[in-house]
């Protein structure tokens, strides 16, 4: 936010310098258990700015990166296009389900870009419900999340439980668990599933089902785009009222969402319910 071709109230307010809103890049998250080795959840189109703005991700030698891997929660373009920016003769370890990897490798442009030299892209499988060791003492487990195929794959691929996943990050030394559910159309079973975790990043794309329609931005409802609205009696704020963790964070927030306006009724409701709102440079320690 602001989106290059959007004149919605939020984008317009950011452009004119309204102090109640702050500009934001697209959803991406970096995590580390030691502060030296970092892993990305998704590679957004804004990845270069995100790396530049966060000193722990800067090179420490003439040719170096502390980024050890990228974990893809799905194959949406806003989660994979940043891979094009991470291609300067540096190997990448990419974790993805077989369905997500297949969708990427079937694209000739992406395939050629990520395989310009041996081991430029080192693929490792994310098998559902199986913990994968990303570094000593740090594991990630993928679980199916309600969603849909990326638009660019709908005509060529059959839907699969591997198309969209939540990620469970566990540190064996601290016994802390963070859960990433950045894109989902359902809160069914989430309260029980995250019981015992320490941090939850949850889909905060839209406040209301008809958000885009009301603003004249689209004819699609939130559910049509595989997102669960935050507000309303069936929204995530109500459905997850029984979730009590150290951190509950809405992420993947669309530029139209009124929770981005400090002091708005929607933002106040979210804060009152114990939720945080993701922003660029946000740091969470567990």
C-alpha positions as CSV (number, residue, x, y, z in Angstrom):
1,X,0.0,0.0,0.0
2,X,-0.3,2.2,-1.9
3,X,-1.0,0.0,-4.9
4,X,0.3,1.5,-8.1
5,X,-3.1,1.6,-9.8
6,X,-5.4,2.0,-6.8
7,X,-7.1,5.2,-5.7
8,X,-9.1,3.6,-2.8
9,X,-9.4,5.7,0.4
10,X,-6.4,4.0,2.1
11,X,-4.0,4.3,-0.9
12,X,-5.0,7.9,-1.4
13,X,-4.5,8.7,2.2
14,X,-1.0,7.2,2.2
15,X,-0.1,9.3,-0.9
16,X,-1.1,12.5,0.8
17,X,0.8,11.7,4.0
18,X,-2.1,10.9,6.3
19,X,-0.4,10.1,9.7
20,X,-3.0,7.4,10.5
21,X,-1.7,5.1,7.8
22,X,1.8,3.8,6.9
23,X,2.9,2.5,3.5
24,X,3.4,-1.3,3.4
25,X,5.1,-3.8,1.1
26,X,3.6,-7.2,0.3
27,X,3.4,-10.1,2.7
28,X,6.7,-11.8,3.5
29,X,8.3,-13.0,6.7
30,X,11.8,-13.9,7.8
31,X,12.5,-16.1,10.8
32,X,15.6,-17.2,12.6
33,X,16.5,-19.2,15.7
34,X,20.0,-17.7,16.2
35,X,19.9,-14.3,14.5
36,X,22.5,-15.3,11.9
37,X,20.8,-17.8,9.7
38,X,17.5,-16.6,8.2
39,X,14.6,-18.3,6.3
40,X,11.9,-16.6,4.3
41,X,8.3,-17.5,4.2
42,X,7.5,-16.6,0.6
43,X,9.4,-14.2,-1.7
44,X,7.2,-11.2,-2.4
45,X,7.7,-8.8,-5.4
46,X,9.0,-6.3,-2.8
47,X,11.7,-8.6,-1.5
48,X,14.7,-6.4,-2.5
49,X,13.3,-3.5,-0.5
50,X,12.4,-5.8,2.4
51,X,16.0,-7.1,2.5
52,X,17.4,-3.6,2.2
53,X,15.3,-2.3,5.1
54,X,16.2,-5.1,7.5
55,X,19.9,-5.1,8.5
56,X,20.0,-8.8,9.7
57,X,19.4,-9.8,6.1
58,X,22.3,-7.8,4.7
59,X,25.4,-9.5,3.2
60,X,28.4,-9.8,5.6
61,X,31.1,-10.4,3.1
62,X,31.7,-9.3,-0.5
63,X,29.5,-12.1,-1.8
64,X,27.2,-13.5,0.9
65,X,23.6,-13.7,2.1
66,X,22.4,-14.8,5.6
67,X,19.2,-16.1,3.9
68,X,19.5,-19.8,4.0
69,X,16.1,-20.8,2.4
70,X,12.8,-19.7,1.1
71,X,9.6,-21.7,2.1
72,X,6.6,-21.3,-0.3
73,X,3.2,-21.5,1.3
74,X,1.6,-21.6,-2.2
75,X,2.4,-20.7,-5.8
76,X,0.6,-17.3,-5.9
77,X,2.6,-14.8,-7.9
78,X,2.8,-12.4,-5.0
79,X,4.6,-15.1,-3.1
80,X,7.0,-16.3,-5.8
81,X,7.9,-13.3,-8.0
82,X,10.6,-12.2,-5.6
83,X,12.6,-15.3,-6.5
84,X,13.4,-13.5,-9.8
85,X,15.3,-10.9,-7.7
86,X,17.3,-13.5,-5.9
87,X,19.1,-14.9,-8.9
88,X,22.5,-13.1,-8.9
89,X,24.7,-16.2,-8.9
90,X,23.7,-17.3,-5.4
91,X,22.3,-20.7,-4.6
92,X,18.8,-20.9,-3.1
93,X,17.3,-23.7,-1.0
94,X,13.6,-23.7,-1.9
95,X,11.0,-25.7,0.2
96,X,7.7,-26.4,-1.5
97,X,5.1,-29.1,-1.8
98,X,5.3,-31.1,-4.9
99,X,2.2,-29.3,-6.4
100,X,3.7,-25.9,-5.8
101,X,7.1,-26.9,-7.2
102,X,5.4,-28.5,-10.3
103,X,3.5,-25.3,-11.0
104,X,6.7,-23.3,-10.9
105,X,8.8,-25.7,-12.9
106,X,6.2,-26.1,-15.6
107,X,6.7,-22.4,-16.3
108,X,9.6,-22.2,-18.7
109,X,10.5,-18.6,-17.8
110,X,10.7,-19.4,-14.1
111,X,12.4,-22.7,-14.7
112,X,15.1,-21.1,-16.8
113,X,15.6,-18.2,-14.4
114,X,16.1,-20.5,-11.4
115,X,18.3,-23.0,-13.1
116,X,21.0,-20.9,-14.8
117,X,23.8,-22.8,-13.1
118,X,24.1,-26.2,-11.2
119,X,22.4,-26.1,-7.8
120,X,21.2,-22.5,-8.2
121,X,17.8,-23.8,-7.0
122,X,18.1,-26.7,-4.5
123,X,14.5,-28.0,-4.1
124,X,13.4,-29.8,-0.9
125,X,10.0,-31.3,-0.4
126,X,7.4,-30.1,2.0
127,X,5.4,-33.2,2.6
128,X,2.1,-32.6,4.5
129,X,2.3,-33.4,8.2
130,X,6.0,-34.2,8.1
131,X,8.5,-32.0,10.0
132,X,11.5,-30.9,7.9
133,X,14.7,-29.9,9.5
134,X,15.8,-26.5,8.0
135,X,18.7,-26.1,10.4
136,X,19.8,-27.9,13.6
137,X,17.0,-27.7,16.1
138,X,14.6,-25.8,13.8
139,X,11.8,-27.6,12.0
140,X,9.0,-26.7,9.7
141,X,5.8,-28.7,9.1
142,X,3.3,-28.0,6.3
143,X,-0.4,-28.6,6.8
144,X,-3.2,-28.1,4.2
145,X,-5.0,-24.8,4.4
146,X,-8.3,-24.0,2.7
147,X,-7.5,-22.0,-0.4
148,X,-7.4,-22.3,-4.2
149,X,-5.1,-22.7,-7.1
150,X,-3.2,-19.6,-8.3
151,X,-5.1,-17.9,-11.1
152,X,-2.3,-18.6,-13.6
153,X,-2.6,-22.4,-12.9
154,X,-6.4,-22.8,-12.9
155,X,-6.6,-23.8,-16.5
156,X,-3.7,-26.3,-16.4
157,X,-3.7,-28.0,-13.0
158,X,-6.2,-29.9,-10.9
159,X,-6.8,-28.7,-7.3
160,X,-4.7,-30.5,-4.6
161,X,-4.4,-30.3,-0.8
162,X,-0.8,-29.3,-1.4
163,X,-1.8,-26.1,-3.3
164,X,-2.0,-23.9,-0.2
165,X,-0.4,-24.8,3.2
166,X,0.0,-23.4,6.7
167,X,3.5,-23.6,8.2
168,X,4.4,-24.7,11.7
169,X,7.8,-23.5,12.8
170,X,9.3,-25.2,15.9
171,X,12.5,-24.5,17.8
172,X,13.5,-27.5,19.8
173,X,15.8,-25.5,22.1
174,X,13.3,-23.0,23.2
175,X,10.2,-25.2,22.7
176,X,8.5,-22.3,20.9
177,X,6.1,-22.7,18.0
178,X,5.0,-20.1,15.5
179,X,2.2,-20.8,13.0
180,X,1.8,-19.1,9.6
181,X,-1.7,-19.2,8.1
182,X,-1.2,-16.2,5.7
183,X,-3.9,-17.2,3.2
184,X,-7.0,-19.2,4.0
185,X,-10.7,-19.2,3.5
186,X,-11.6,-20.9,6.8
187,X,-11.1,-20.8,10.5
188,X,-12.6,-24.2,11.0
189,X,-10.6,-26.2,13.6
190,X,-8.0,-23.5,13.9
191,X,-8.6,-22.8,17.6
192,X,-7.9,-26.4,18.5
193,X,-5.1,-26.8,16.0
194,X,-3.0,-23.9,17.3
195,X,-3.6,-24.7,21.0
196,X,-0.2,-24.8,22.7
197,X,1.5,-22.6,20.0
198,X,3.1,-19.3,20.9
199,X,2.4,-17.1,17.9
200,X,-0.1,-17.2,15.0
201,X,0.1,-15.2,11.8
202,X,-3.4,-15.3,10.2
203,X,-5.0,-14.2,7.0
204,X,-6.2,-10.6,7.4
205,X,-6.7,-9.8,3.8
206,X,-10.2,-8.3,4.0
207,X,-12.4,-6.9,6.8
208,X,-15.7,-7.6,5.1
209,X,-16.9,-10.0,2.5
210,X,-18.0,-7.2,0.1
211,X,-15.1,-4.9,0.8
212,X,-13.9,-4.7,-2.8
213,X,-17.5,-4.5,-4.2
214,X,-18.4,-1.6,-1.8
215,X,-15.4,0.4,-2.9
216,X,-16.0,-0.3,-6.6
217,X,-12.7,-2.1,-7.0
218,X,-14.0,-5.6,-8.0
219,X,-17.1,-7.7,-8.3
220,X,-15.5,-10.5,-6.3
221,X,-16.3,-11.2,-2.6
222,X,-13.6,-12.2,-0.2
223,X,-14.7,-15.8,-0.2
224,X,-14.5,-15.9,-4.0
225,X,-10.8,-15.1,-3.6
226,X,-10.4,-17.8,-0.9
227,X,-10.1,-15.4,2.0
228,X,-12.0,-15.4,5.3
229,X,-13.0,-11.8,6.3
230,X,-12.0,-10.6,9.7
231,X,-15.3,-8.9,10.6
232,X,-18.9,-10.1,11.0
233,X,-20.4,-13.0,13.0
234,X,-18.7,-15.6,10.8
235,X,-15.4,-13.7,10.4
236,X,-12.0,-14.7,11.9
237,X,-12.2,-12.2,14.8
238,X,-15.3,-14.0,16.1
239,X,-14.4,-17.5,15.1
240,X,-11.0,-17.2,16.7
241,X,-12.1,-15.5,19.9
242,X,-11.0,-18.5,21.9
243,X,-7.4,-18.4,20.7
244,X,-5.1,-17.1,23.5
245,X,-1.5,-17.0,22.4
246,X,1.4,-14.7,23.2
247,X,1.1,-13.1,19.7
248,X,-1.9,-13.2,17.3
249,X,-1.1,-11.2,14.2
250,X,-3.1,-10.4,11.1
251,X,-1.0,-10.4,8.0
252,X,-1.4,-10.5,4.2
253,X,-3.6,-7.4,4.5
254,X,-5.2,-5.9,1.4
255,X,-4.7,-2.1,0.8
256,X,-8.5,-1.7,1.1
257,X,-8.8,-3.1,4.6
258,X,-9.9,-0.4,7.2
259,X,-7.9,-2.0,10.0
260,X,-4.9,-0.3,8.4
261,X,-6.3,3.1,9.5
262,X,-5.1,3.9,13.0
263,X,-8.1,4.7,15.2
264,X,-10.7,3.3,12.8
265,X,-13.5,1.3,14.5
266,X,-12.2,-1.8,12.7
267,X,-8.6,-1.3,14.0
268,X,-9.9,-0.6,17.5
269,X,-11.9,-3.8,17.5
270,X,-9.0,-5.9,16.3
271,X,-6.7,-4.4,19.0
272,X,-9.3,-4.8,21.7
273,X,-9.5,-8.5,20.8
274,X,-5.8,-8.9,21.5
275,X,-4.7,-9.0,17.8
276,X,-1.7,-7.2,16.3
277,X,-1.5,-5.9,12.8
278,X,1.5,-6.7,10.7
279,X,3.7,-3.9,9.3
280,X,7.0,-3.5,7.6
281,X,9.9,-4.0,10.0
282,X,7.8,-5.7,12.6
283,X,9.8,-7.9,15.0
284,X,8.4,-10.8,17.1
285,X,10.5,-12.5,19.7
286,X,9.5,-15.8,21.2
